[in-house]
Each structure stands twice: as C-alpha cells, then as structure tokens.
Amino acid sequence: MRRILTEMGSEPFEPEEADEVLNEIQFDPDGLVQQEGGHKKCIASYTNCIFTYTECIVRYANCIFMCTHIE
C-alpha cells in the first residue's frame, strides 16, 4: 500500500505523508476499507470509485490527507 502511494498517481506522496495517511485508514482482513473508521466523505468516495483498485486507493488517500490537514 505504501508503495502505491509513494510511486503511483499523478502526485505521489512523500514517504512520511504516506505513513501518516496509512495510519488513518482501517482495513479489514480482506484488504477492504472498514466502514466504521476514517472520514465518511472519503469512505464514500472510495466505495463508489469506478477506477482501478490502485487509482481508487490513491484517490482515497488524497481525500484522507486533505481531511486531516484542513481544519
């Protein structure tokens, strides 16, 4: 997951940013995002994503990053 965030997408995350975002995401044993945790807006954008898994993860991570850095 960290590799996806730091190497893929139009604007890859810095390693520290990727770690920060991954700490915010709660995955179940199947690698799916748990509905209970995180930011509801971001979870909705992730679950409704129509792109590839990698692109959905990148978009979801960007959403989490924005939610945690905009007060």
C-alpha distances in whole Angstrom, upper triangle without the diagonal:
4,5,5,6,9,10,10,12,16,15,12,12,13,11,13,13,9,10,12,11,8,11,13,11,12,11,14,14,13,10,12,12,15,18,20,18,16,18,20,21,17,17,19,18,15,17,19,17,19,16,14,11,9,12,12,8,9,13,12,10,13,15,14,15,18,19,19,21,23,26
4,5,5,6,8,10,12,15,14,10,9,10,8,10,10,6,7,10,9,7,11,13,12,14,14,17,17,17,13,15,15,18,21,22,19,17,19,22,22,18,18,21,20,17,20,22,19,21,19,17,14,11,13,14,10,10,14,13,10,13,16,14,14,17,19,18,19,22,25
4,5,5,6,8,11,14,13,10,10,11,9,12,12,9,10,14,13,11,14,16,15,17,16,19,19,18,15,17,17,21,23,25,22,21,22,24,24,20,21,23,21,18,21,23,20,21,18,16,14,10,13,14,11,11,14,15,12,15,18,17,16,19,21,21,22,25,28
4,6,5,5,8,11,11,8,9,11,11,14,13,9,12,14,12,11,15,16,14,16,15,18,19,17,14,15,16,19,21,23,21,19,20,22,21,18,18,20,18,15,18,19,16,18,15,12,10,7,9,11,8,7,11,12,10,12,15,15,15,18,20,20,21,23,26
4,6,6,7,10,9,6,6,8,8,11,9,6,9,11,9,9,13,14,13,16,16,19,20,19,15,16,16,19,21,22,20,17,18,20,19,16,17,19,17,15,18,19,17,18,16,14,12,9,10,11,8,6,10,10,8,9,12,12,11,14,17,16,17,20,23
4,6,8,10,9,5,5,6,6,9,9,7,10,12,11,11,15,16,16,19,19,22,23,22,18,20,19,22,24,26,23,20,21,24,23,19,21,23,20,18,22,23,20,22,19,17,15,12,13,14,12,9,13,14,11,12,15,15,13,16,19,18,18,21,24
4,7,9,9,6,8,9,10,13,12,10,13,16,15,15,18,19,18,21,21,24,24,23,19,21,21,24,26,28,25,23,24,26,25,21,22,24,21,19,22,23,20,21,17,15,15,11,12,14,12,10,14,15,13,14,17,18,16,19,22,21,21,24,27
4,7,8,6,9,11,12,15,14,12,15,17,15,15,19,19,18,21,20,23,24,22,18,19,19,23,25,27,24,22,22,24,22,19,20,22,19,17,20,20,17,17,14,12,12,8,8,11,10,8,11,13,12,12,15,16,16,18,20,21,21,23,27
4,5,6,9,12,14,16,14,12,16,17,15,16,19,19,18,21,21,24,25,23,19,20,19,23,24,26,24,21,21,22,20,17,19,20,16,15,18,18,15,15,12,11,12,8,7,10,10,6,8,11,11,10,13,15,14,16,19,19,19,21,25
4,6,10,13,15,18,15,14,18,19,17,18,22,21,21,24,24,27,28,27,23,23,22,26,27,29,26,23,23,24,21,18,21,21,18,17,21,20,17,17,14,14,15,12,10,13,13,9,10,14,13,11,14,16,15,16,19,20,19,21,25
4,7,9,12,14,12,12,16,16,14,16,20,19,19,23,23,27,28,27,23,23,22,25,26,28,25,22,21,23,21,18,20,22,18,18,21,21,18,19,17,17,17,13,12,14,13,9,11,13,11,9,13,15,13,13,17,18,17,18,22
4,7,9,11,10,9,13,14,12,14,17,17,17,21,21,24,26,25,21,21,20,24,25,27,24,21,21,23,21,18,20,22,19,18,21,22,19,20,17,16,16,12,12,14,12,9,11,13,10,10,13,14,12,14,17,17,17,19,23
4,6,8,6,6,9,10,9,11,14,15,15,19,19,23,25,24,20,21,19,22,24,25,22,19,19,22,20,17,19,21,19,18,21,22,20,22,19,18,17,14,13,15,12,9,11,12,9,9,12,12,10,12,15,14,14,17,20
4,6,5,6,9,10,11,12,14,16,17,20,21,25,26,26,22,23,22,24,26,27,23,21,21,24,23,20,22,25,22,21,25,26,23,25,23,22,20,17,17,18,15,13,15,16,12,12,15,15,12,14,17,16,15,18,21
4,5,5,6,9,10,11,12,15,16,19,20,23,24,24,21,22,21,23,25,26,23,20,21,25,24,21,22,25,23,21,25,27,24,26,24,22,20,17,18,19,16,14,16,16,13,14,17,15,13,16,18,16,16,20,22
4,5,5,6,9,10,11,13,15,18,19,23,24,25,22,23,21,23,25,25,21,19,20,23,23,20,22,25,23,22,25,27,25,28,26,24,22,19,20,20,17,15,17,17,13,14,16,14,12,15,16,14,14,17,20
4,5,5,6,9,10,11,13,16,18,22,24,24,20,21,19,21,22,23,19,16,17,20,20,17,19,22,20,19,22,24,22,25,23,22,20,17,17,17,14,12,14,14,10,10,13,11,8,11,13,11,11,14,17
4,5,5,6,9,10,11,14,15,19,20,21,17,18,16,18,20,21,18,15,17,20,19,16,17,20,19,17,20,22,20,22,20,19,17,14,15,15,11,10,13,12,8,10,12,11,9,12,14,13,13,17,19
4,5,5,6,9,10,13,14,18,19,20,17,18,16,18,20,20,17,15,17,20,20,17,18,22,21,19,22,24,22,25,23,22,19,17,18,17,14,13,16,14,11,13,15,12,11,14,15,13,14,18,20
4,6,5,7,9,12,15,18,20,21,18,18,16,17,19,19,15,13,14,18,18,15,17,20,19,18,21,23,22,25,24,23,20,18,19,18,14,14,15,13,10,11,13,10,8,12,12,9,11,14,16
4,5,5,7,10,12,16,18,19,15,15,13,15,16,16,13,10,12,15,15,12,13,17,16,14,17,20,18,21,20,19,17,15,15,14,11,10,12,10,6,8,9,6,6,10,10,9,11,14,16
4,5,5,8,10,13,15,16,12,13,11,13,15,16,12,11,13,16,17,13,14,17,16,14,17,20,18,21,20,19,16,14,15,14,10,11,13,11,8,11,12,9,10,13,13,12,14,17,19
4,6,8,10,14,16,17,14,15,12,13,15,15,11,10,13,16,17,15,15,19,18,16,19,22,21,24,23,22,19,18,19,17,14,15,16,13,11,13,14,10,11,14,13,11,14,17,18
4,7,10,13,16,17,14,14,11,11,13,12,8,6,9,12,14,11,12,15,15,14,16,19,19,22,22,21,18,18,18,16,13,14,14,11,9,12,11,7,9,12,10,9,12,15,16
4,6,10,13,14,11,10,7,8,10,10,7,6,9,12,13,10,10,13,14,11,13,16,16,19,19,18,15,15,16,13,10,12,13,9,8,12,11,8,10,13,12,12,15,17,19
4,7,10,11,9,8,6,6,8,8,6,7,11,12,15,12,10,14,15,13,14,17,17,21,20,20,16,17,18,15,12,15,16,12,12,15,14,12,14,17,15,15,18,20,21
4,7,8,5,5,4,5,9,10,9,10,13,14,16,14,11,15,16,12,13,16,16,19,19,18,14,15,17,14,12,15,16,13,13,16,16,14,16,19,18,18,21,23,25
4,5,5,5,6,6,9,11,11,13,16,16,19,16,13,16,18,14,14,18,18,21,21,19,16,17,19,16,14,18,19,16,16,20,19,17,20,23,21,21,25,27,28
4,6,7,9,10,13,14,14,16,20,20,22,20,17,20,21,17,17,20,20,22,22,20,16,18,20,18,16,20,21,18,19,22,22,20,23,26,25,24,28,30,31
4,6,9,10,13,15,16,17,20,20,22,19,16,18,19,15,14,18,18,19,19,17,13,15,18,16,14,18,19,17,18,22,22,20,23,26,25,25,28,30,32
4,7,9,12,14,14,15,17,18,19,16,14,16,17,13,13,16,15,17,17,15,11,12,15,13,11,14,16,14,14,18,18,17,19,22,22,22,25,27,29
4,6,9,12,12,13,15,15,16,13,11,13,13,10,9,13,13,15,15,14,10,12,14,11,10,14,15,12,13,17,16,15,18,21,20,21,24,25,27
4,6,9,8,9,11,11,13,10,8,10,11,8,8,12,12,15,16,15,12,13,14,11,10,13,13,10,11,15,14,12,15,18,16,17,20,22,23
4,6,6,8,11,11,13,12,9,11,13,11,10,14,15,18,19,19,16,17,18,15,13,17,16,13,14,17,16,14,17,19,17,18,21,23,24
4,6,8,9,8,11,10,7,9,12,10,9,13,15,18,19,20,17,19,19,16,15,18,17,13,15,18,15,14,18,19,16,18,21,22,22
4,7,9,9,12,12,9,12,15,14,13,16,18,22,23,23,20,22,22,19,17,20,19,15,16,19,16,14,18,19,16,17,21,21,21
4,7,8,11,10,9,12,14,13,13,17,18,21,22,22,19,20,21,17,16,18,17,13,14,16,14,11,15,16,13,13,17,18,19
4,6,9,8,7,11,12,11,13,16,16,20,21,21,18,19,19,15,14,15,14,11,11,13,10,8,11,12,10,10,14,15,15
4,6,5,6,9,10,11,12,14,15,19,20,21,19,19,18,15,14,15,13,10,11,12,9,7,10,11,8,9,13,13,13
4,5,5,6,9,10,10,12,14,18,19,21,19,20,19,15,15,16,14,11,13,14,10,10,13,13,10,13,16,15,16
4,6,5,6,9,10,11,12,16,17,19,18,19,17,14,14,15,12,10,12,12,8,9,12,11,9,12,15,14,15
4,5,5,6,9,10,10,14,15,16,15,15,14,11,10,11,9,6,8,9,6,6,10,10,8,11,14,14,16
4,5,5,6,8,10,13,15,16,14,15,14,11,11,13,11,7,10,12,9,9,13,13,12,14,17,17,19
4,5,5,6,8,12,14,16,15,16,15,11,12,14,11,9,12,13,10,12,15,15,13,16,19,19,20
4,6,5,6,10,11,13,13,14,12,8,10,11,8,7,10,11,8,10,13,13,13,16,18,18,20
4,5,5,9,10,11,9,11,10,6,7,9,7,5,9,11,9,10,13,14,14,16,19,19,21
4,6,9,11,12,10,13,12,8,10,13,11,9,13,14,13,14,17,18,17,19,22,22,24
4,6,9,12,11,14,12,9,12,14,11,10,14,15,13,15,18,18,18,21,23,23,25
4,6,8,9,11,9,6,9,11,9,9,12,13,12,15,17,17,18,20,22,23,25
4,7,9,11,9,8,11,13,11,12,15,16,16,18,20,21,21,24,26,26,29
4,7,8,6,6,10,10,10,11,14,15,15,18,19,20,21,24,25,26,29
4,5,5,6,9,10,11,12,14,15,16,18,20,21,22,24,26,27,30
4,6,5,6,9,10,10,12,14,15,16,18,20,21,22,24,26,29
4,5,5,6,9,10,11,12,14,15,16,18,20,21,23,24,27
4,5,5,6,8,10,11,12,14,15,17,18,20,21,22,26
4,5,5,6,8,10,11,12,14,15,16,18,20,21,24
4,5,5,6,9,10,10,12,14,15,16,18,20,23
4,5,5,6,9,10,10,12,14,15,16,18,21
4,5,5,6,9,10,11,12,14,15,17,20
4,5,5,6,9,10,11,12,14,16,18
4,5,5,6,9,10,11,12,14,17
4,5,5,6,9,10,11,12,15
4,5,5,6,9,10,11,14
4,5,5,6,9,10,13
4,5,5,6,9,12
4,6,5,6,9
4,6,6,8
4,6,7
4,6
4
